Amino acid sequence: MAFTNSTLSVIQRAGETLHGAANAVRQAIQGQTEQVAAIVARQPYSQESDQAYAHLQAVARMAHELAAMEDQLKAVYATAESLVVPQTVVLMALPGRDASRRHATTEDAVEDVLVKNAPSAKPGRASSSRAGRVRSSANDQKVLAYLGTALDRRSWRRATHWEVAQGATIPAGSVGVVLKRLIACGQLRANGTGMYRLG
């Protein structure tokens, strides 16, 4: 089963719950510390004082263990984030709406994951000259601008779809389609293992 954004959400919710538990234990430590101080001030060598101190030590160990678990869950989330397969929703043009669109390539007909208004074609003018040409969108320009700061032409670098979506400020589901277009027009190169460099 592939990692998706919904998988990440589940891990994130677990982290939020764990963080809440850690905060609750830290608050308990503060309250317990005040109680121990009062007991020790009142009866420094009593059995009650020893028990209160032992209880405070147990709660402090628990807080330390919860903090370690938080760190581990953060590492798990970071690993899972790098394995996310974006869920791309592809919207195809309706057939018969515009005769000139029959000759368009698949790349020309697919619009990232956003619904955009189709350009109005002039009557009697065929668009077959557009066939085979890779179309550039606003998202292409955003991704290319981000990759220009993150990559170079000399060395390969790993770039996850999530990183690209965050850096280019576009929907994560659009990244795969945009990267394919940039590779097709030679502005980006990929080695098939998630590594990229500028074309």
Secondary structure as a PSIPRED ss2 file (coil, helix, strand):
# PSIPRED VFORMAT (PSIPRED V4.0)

   1 M C   1.000  0.000  0.000
   2 A C   1.000  0.000  0.000
   3 F E   0.000  0.000  1.000
   4 T C   1.000  0.000  0.000
   5 N H   0.000  1.000  0.000
   6 S H   0.000  1.000  0.000
   7 T H   0.000  1.000  0.000
   8 L H   0.000  1.000  0.000
   9 S H   0.000  1.000  0.000
  10 V H   0.000  1.000  0.000
  11 I H   0.000  1.000  0.000
  12 Q H   0.000  1.000  0.000
  13 R H   0.000  1.000  0.000
  14 A H   0.000  1.000  0.000
  15 G H   0.000  1.000  0.000
  16 E H   0.000  1.000  0.000
  17 T H   0.000  1.000  0.000
  18 L H   0.000  1.000  0.000
  19 H H   0.000  1.000  0.000
  20 G H   0.000  1.000  0.000
  21 A H   0.000  1.000  0.000
  22 A H   0.000  1.000  0.000
  23 N H   0.000  1.000  0.000
  24 A H   0.000  1.000  0.000
  25 V H   0.000  1.000  0.000
  26 R H   0.000  1.000  0.000
  27 Q H   0.000  1.000  0.000
  28 A H   0.000  1.000  0.000
  29 I H   0.000  1.000  0.000
  30 Q H   0.000  1.000  0.000
  31 G H   0.000  1.000  0.000
  32 Q H   0.000  1.000  0.000
  33 T H   0.000  1.000  0.000
  34 E H   0.000  1.000  0.000
  35 Q H   0.000  1.000  0.000
  36 V H   0.000  1.000  0.000
  37 A H   0.000  1.000  0.000
  38 A H   0.000  1.000  0.000
  39 I H   0.000  1.000  0.000
  40 V H   0.000  1.000  0.000
  41 A H   0.000  1.000  0.000
  42 R H   0.000  1.000  0.000
  43 Q C   1.000  0.000  0.000
  44 P C   1.000  0.000  0.000
  45 Y C   1.000  0.000  0.000
  46 S C   1.000  0.000  0.000
  47 Q H   0.000  1.000  0.000
  48 E H   0.000  1.000  0.000
  49 S H   0.000  1.000  0.000
  50 D H   0.000  1.000  0.000
  51 Q H   0.000  1.000  0.000
  52 A H   0.000  1.000  0.000
  53 Y H   0.000  1.000  0.000
  54 A H   0.000  1.000  0.000
  55 H H   0.000  1.000  0.000
  56 L H   0.000  1.000  0.000
  57 Q H   0.000  1.000  0.000
  58 A H   0.000  1.000  0.000
  59 V H   0.000  1.000  0.000
  60 A H   0.000  1.000  0.000
  61 R H   0.000  1.000  0.000
  62 M H   0.000  1.000  0.000
  63 A H   0.000  1.000  0.000
  64 H H   0.000  1.000  0.000
  65 E H   0.000  1.000  0.000
  66 L H   0.000  1.000  0.000
  67 A H   0.000  1.000  0.000
  68 A H   0.000  1.000  0.000
  69 M H   0.000  1.000  0.000
  70 E H   0.000  1.000  0.000
  71 D H   0.000  1.000  0.000
  72 Q H   0.000  1.000  0.000
  73 L H   0.000  1.000  0.000
  74 K H   0.000  1.000  0.000
  75 A H   0.000  1.000  0.000
  76 V H   0.000  1.000  0.000
  77 Y H   0.000  1.000  0.000
  78 A H   0.000  1.000  0.000
  79 T H   0.000  1.000  0.000
  80 A H   0.000  1.000  0.000
  81 E H   0.000  1.000  0.000
  82 S H   0.000  1.000  0.000
  83 L C   1.000  0.000  0.000
  84 V E   0.000  0.000  1.000
  85 V C   1.000  0.000  0.000
  86 P C   1.000  0.000  0.000
  87 Q C   1.000  0.000  0.000
  88 T C   1.000  0.000  0.000
  89 V C   1.000  0.000  0.000
  90 V C   1.000  0.000  0.000
  91 L C   1.000  0.000  0.000
  92 M C   1.000  0.000  0.000
  93 A C   1.000  0.000  0.000
  94 L C   1.000  0.000  0.000
  95 P C   1.000  0.000  0.000
  96 G C   1.000  0.000  0.000
  97 R C   1.000  0.000  0.000
  98 D C   1.000  0.000  0.000
  99 A H   0.000  1.000  0.000
 100 S H   0.000  1.000  0.000
 101 R H   0.000  1.000  0.000
 102 R H   0.000  1.000  0.000
 103 H H   0.000  1.000  0.000
 104 A C   1.000  0.000  0.000
 105 T C   1.000  0.000  0.000
 106 T H   0.000  1.000  0.000
 107 E H   0.000  1.000  0.000
 108 D H   0.000  1.000  0.000
 109 A H   0.000  1.000  0.000
 110 V C   1.000  0.000  0.000
 111 E C   1.000  0.000  0.000
 112 D C   1.000  0.000  0.000
 113 V C   1.000  0.000  0.000
 114 L C   1.000  0.000  0.000
 115 V C   1.000  0.000  0.000
 116 K C   1.000  0.000  0.000
 117 N C   1.000  0.000  0.000
 118 A C   1.000  0.000  0.000
 119 P C   1.000  0.000  0.000
 120 S C   1.000  0.000  0.000
 121 A C   1.000  0.000  0.000
 122 K C   1.000  0.000  0.000
 123 P C   1.000  0.000  0.000
 124 G C   1.000  0.000  0.000
 125 R C   1.000  0.000  0.000
 126 A C   1.000  0.000  0.000
 127 S C   1.000  0.000  0.000
 128 S H   0.000  1.000  0.000
 129 S H   0.000  1.000  0.000
 130 R H   0.000  1.000  0.000
 131 A C   1.000  0.000  0.000
 132 G C   1.000  0.000  0.000
 133 R C   1.000  0.000  0.000
 134 V C   1.000  0.000  0.000
 135 R C   1.000  0.000  0.000
 136 S C   1.000  0.000  0.000
 137 S C   1.000  0.000  0.000
 138 A H   0.000  1.000  0.000
 139 N H   0.000  1.000  0.000
 140 D H   0.000  1.000  0.000
 141 Q H   0.000  1.000  0.000
 142 K H   0.000  1.000  0.000
 143 V H   0.000  1.000  0.000
 144 L H   0.000  1.000  0.000
 145 A H   0.000  1.000  0.000
 146 Y H   0.000  1.000  0.000
 147 L H   0.000  1.000  0.000
 148 G H   0.000  1.000  0.000
 149 T H   0.000  1.000  0.000
 150 A H   0.000  1.000  0.000
 151 L C   1.000  0.000  0.000
 152 D C   1.000  0.000  0.000
 153 R C   1.000  0.000  0.000
 154 R C   1.000  0.000  0.000
 155 S C   1.000  0.000  0.000
 156 W C   1.000  0.000  0.000
 157 R E   0.000  0.000  1.000
 158 R E   0.000  0.000  1.000
 159 A C   1.000  0.000  0.000
 160 T C   1.000  0.000  0.000
 161 H H   0.000  1.000  0.000
 162 W H   0.000  1.000  0.000
 163 E H   0.000  1.000  0.000
 164 V H   0.000  1.000  0.000
 165 A H   0.000  1.000  0.000
 166 Q H   0.000  1.000  0.000
 167 G H   0.000  1.000  0.000
 168 A H   0.000  1.000  0.000
 169 T C   1.000  0.000  0.000
 170 I C   1.000  0.000  0.000
 171 P C   1.000  0.000  0.000
 172 A H   0.000  1.000  0.000
 173 G H   0.000  1.000  0.000
 174 S H   0.000  1.000  0.000
 175 V H   0.000  1.000  0.000
 176 G H   0.000  1.000  0.000
 177 V H   0.000  1.000  0.000
 178 V H   0.000  1.000  0.000
 179 L H   0.000  1.000  0.000
 180 K H   0.000  1.000  0.000
 181 R H   0.000  1.000  0.000
 182 L H   0.000  1.000  0.000
 183 I H   0.000  1.000  0.000
 184 A H   0.000  1.000  0.000
 185 C C   1.000  0.000  0.000
 186 G C   1.000  0.000  0.000
 187 Q C   1.000  0.000  0.000
 188 L E   0.000  0.000  1.000
 189 R E   0.000  0.000  1.000
 190 A E   0.000  0.000  1.000
 191 N C   1.000  0.000  0.000
 192 G C   1.000  0.000  0.000
 193 T C   1.000  0.000  0.000
 194 G C   1.000  0.000  0.000
 195 M E   0.000  0.000  1.000
 196 Y E   0.000  0.000  1.000
 197 R E   0.000  0.000  1.000
 198 L E   0.000  0.000  1.000
 199 G C   1.000  0.000  0.000
